Amino acid sequence: MKKLFLGVLSLLCAICASADGGMWLPSLVSERIDDMAAKGFKLTAEDVYSINRASLKDAVVLFGGGCTGELISGSGLLITNHHCGYSHIQRHSSVEHDYLKDGFWSKNTAEELPCEGLSVSFLEYMREVTAEVLEGWEPGMDEASREDIVKVNGEKIVAAEKEAHPGLKVSVEPLFMGNQYFLFAYRVYTDVRLVGCPPSSIGKFGGDTDNWMWPRHTGDFSLFRVYAGADNLPADYSPDNVPFKPRKFFPISTAGVKEGDFTFIYGFPGSTQEYIHSAAVRYIAEKSDPAKIGLRSLRLDAQKKHMARSQKVRIQYSAKNASVANAWKKWQGEALGIRRNGVVDAKREYEKRLSAWAAGTRFEGICDSLERVYAELEPYKFALEIYNESAAVVEIARAAAAFVAEEDAAKREKALKAFYKDWYLPIDKESFEAVMTRFSELIAEDQRPSYFNESLQLYGSVNVWADSLFRSSAFASESKAFALSPEQAEQDPAYVFYKSMRDWAQEYAMPQIRRINRRLDLLNREYMQAQMSFEKDKNFFPDANLTLRVAYGNVKGYEPSDGVRYKPVSTLKGVMEKDNPEIFDYNIPQELRDLYASGDYSQVPVCFLATNHTTGGNSGSPVINAEGKLIGVNFDRVWEGTMSDIAFDPYFCRNIALDIRYALFIIKELGKADNIISELVLEP
C-alpha cells in the first residue's frame, strides 16, 4: 500500500498547475513549463533549474535565515529587501553614522561593511528521498515508531550526502504533511558585506501605515556583496577574500511592466497551511490572531512612544519595532480575509463532501477525528502562544537566560555588550507591565504558573511587580551585570522570572502539545492523502517550508471593495503626494524633493502588483519577466490577501514588488553610486 500511495503521489504532483496559485518545486518545473509557455514564458525548464549547467536557481540565495536575495552582477553583488538587510544596517548605525536615517553607499569594495553572522545559501541540488526516509516503516505502526524511523533514516541520508559532497549543508524536509520527503543541498557563504542602502525614509517609506497596503511607494531594497576565498569557495571573513564569481546572475530589464505581463518568482517561501482542517482555520481567525494582535499592540505602543522622543532609542529599536509590527499587521489582514471570504464555512462544506465520499473507505471519519483532536489541542496551544507573545519577549529576562546558558566568559561578555547596545529599560518595563497584565486576563487562574499567581498576590499588581523586578535585577544595570557570575545570575529576579515562566510552558503546555500533535500528525497525513484521492484532478503543491520554490502569474490590479479599482503600478508622483515632513514615516529626504522639482520625474515607476503566490521568506525574491530578466524585487502582499497562507484567492491575492527601475533611479540619482550601476547588465 505504501508503494502504491507513493506512486499516486508522484502522479498527482506532475499535474499541470494554474498560474496564480501554487509554490512549485523547481526540480519539477518541467511539469509546469507548457502552462508557463502558454502564458508567455520564453525559457526552458533547464534554464530554470539544472544541476548540469548554470540556471536561474544559481542566481537565487536564501538570505540570512528567512529572506531571499538574488545576484545581479558577475562580482557577487546581491539585491534583497531593505527590511531583510535592516538589522545589519542598524548594527552598523550610530548617532554619528546613522545609516538608517541617511542611507549608505560604498564607492568601492574597500568601503563595504562586513556583516557578522550574515550568510547566504545557494541551492546546489534537490532530490526526492521518500523511499529512503520511510525504509522500515509499515502502515499501522504507532506514530512514535514512525518518528524514530524518519529521524534515524534522515540522519543517515544527510551524513552520507555530506561525506559524498564535503562542504555542503544538507537537510531532509517533509512535504505534503509528511507524505513525501526531499533532500536539499546548499553551499553557504558567510562573508557578506553591506554595499548600499537608501535612507529608511525611502527603504521604509510609509512605515507601518503602508505596510501590507496598496498603493505602495516603498523603495524596499538594499545591496550586499558575497565574498569567497581565492578558490571561489566559502571562507570565513578575511580582508584577503575576493568578490564571489557566480555561475549565474540576473540581467536587469529597463523596459518596465504593464498589466498582463508574465511574471515569475524564484524564492524561499517560509510557511503556508493550504490544506488544514476548518477547525484549525477557525482557531487562527477567531482566537489566535486576535490575541496575538492585542499583545503586540501593547509592545508597539511602548516602543513608538519612546522612539519618537529620542534618536538613540529610535536607532536601538528600529529593527525590533519593524519585526514586531510586520506580523502584527499581517495577522489583522489574515483574520479579516478569512472572515470576509467565508474560508471556515467553505472548508466545512468541503469536508462534508469529502466525508460523504470517504464513507466505506479507509478515510471514513477523518474529518470528525480532526475536529475532536483540534478541540483537545486548542487550550494548550493557546497557552503556549500567549506565553510566546508575553513572558518570552521580556528583554531583560532573555538577556539573563542567555547569560546563564553561556559557559564561555568571552561569549557572555560579547552577548551582554550587544544586548545593552540596543536595550532601553523604560520600553522593556512598560512592555512587561502591559503584556503580563494581559497574560493574567487571557490565561485562567487555575492554568497559570503558581509563580505568576504568587507574584501577583505578593505585589498586588503587575505594575508593582515590575517596579520590584526592574529595580532589583542586576541586569537592569550594565555594570552590575558584567560583575555577575553565572551562579549569581541564577538567583537574579529577571532569571527567576524567565525560568519560572519557561518551565510552566514546558511542563504545562508542551507535553500535552507533543502528545496531541503525534495523533494530529498521523491524521493530517491521512487527511492529505484523502484530499489528493478525493480530488484527483486538482493541482496540489506542497506547503511552503523555506525551501526553494517557483511561482508564476502576471501583472494585475485588483478590486478590494465595491467601487474601488486599484491599478497595478505606482509612481514617484504618489511618493510626493504622501510626503509629509511632520510624519516620520512619510518624511522623504530633501534631496528627493529637490530632484523631483528639477525635472519631469512624476512617472518614475516605484512598485507594481502581480498574481504570484508568495508568503514570508519571499521577501527579496527576484521577480522575472518572460525572458528571465529581473524586473522587480518582491517585498510584500496586499492586506486583503494575507489569508493566502491558508486560502489563496486569485481575486484578492496580490504580491507587491519594487520596480527595479526605482532601485536604479535611487542608486544613481540619490546615491550617486555610478560604481554600482557600472557593474550591472542593463537590457531593454
Secondary structure as UniProt FT lines:
FT   HELIX           2..13
FT   HELIX           26..31
FT   HELIX           33..38
FT   TURN            39..40
FT   HELIX           45..48
FT   HELIX           56..59
FT   STRAND          60..63
FT   TURN            64..66
FT   STRAND          67..71
FT   TURN            74..75
FT   STRAND          77..80
FT   HELIX           82..91
FT   HELIX           99..102
FT   STRAND          104..105
FT   HELIX           109..111
FT   STRAND          113..114
FT   TURN            116..117
FT   STRAND          120..128
FT   HELIX           130..133
FT   TURN            134..136
FT   TURN            139..140
FT   HELIX           143..164
FT   TURN            166..167
FT   STRAND          169..175
FT   HELIX           176..178
FT   STRAND          180..189
FT   STRAND          191..197
FT   HELIX           200..203
FT   TURN            204..206
FT   HELIX           207..210
FT   TURN            211..212
FT   STRAND          222..228
FT   TURN            230..231
FT   TURN            239..240
FT   STRAND          242..243
FT   STRAND          252..253
FT   TURN            259..260
FT   STRAND          262..267
FT   TURN            274..275
FT   HELIX           278..283
FT   HELIX           284..288
FT   HELIX           289..307
FT   TURN            308..309
FT   HELIX           311..340
FT   TURN            341..342
FT   HELIX           343..358
FT   TURN            359..360
FT   TURN            362..365
FT   HELIX           366..388
FT   TURN            389..390
FT   HELIX           391..393
FT   HELIX           395..405
FT   HELIX           409..421
FT   HELIX           425..442
FT   HELIX           445..447
FT   HELIX           450..459
FT   HELIX           462..472
FT   HELIX           474..476
FT   HELIX           478..482
FT   HELIX           486..489
FT   TURN            490..491
FT   HELIX           493..504
FT   HELIX           505..509
FT   HELIX           510..534
FT   TURN            535..537
FT   STRAND          549..555
FT   TURN            562..563
FT   STRAND          569..571
FT   HELIX           572..578
FT   TURN            581..582
FT   HELIX           584..586
FT   HELIX           590..598
FT   TURN            602..603
FT   STRAND          605..610
FT   TURN            616..617
FT   TURN            619..620
FT   STRAND          622..624
FT   TURN            626..627
FT   STRAND          630..637
FT   HELIX           639..645
FT   TURN            650..652
FT   STRAND          655..659
FT   HELIX           660..665
FT   HELIX           666..670
FT   HELIX           674..677
FT   TURN            678..679
FT   STRAND          682..683
//
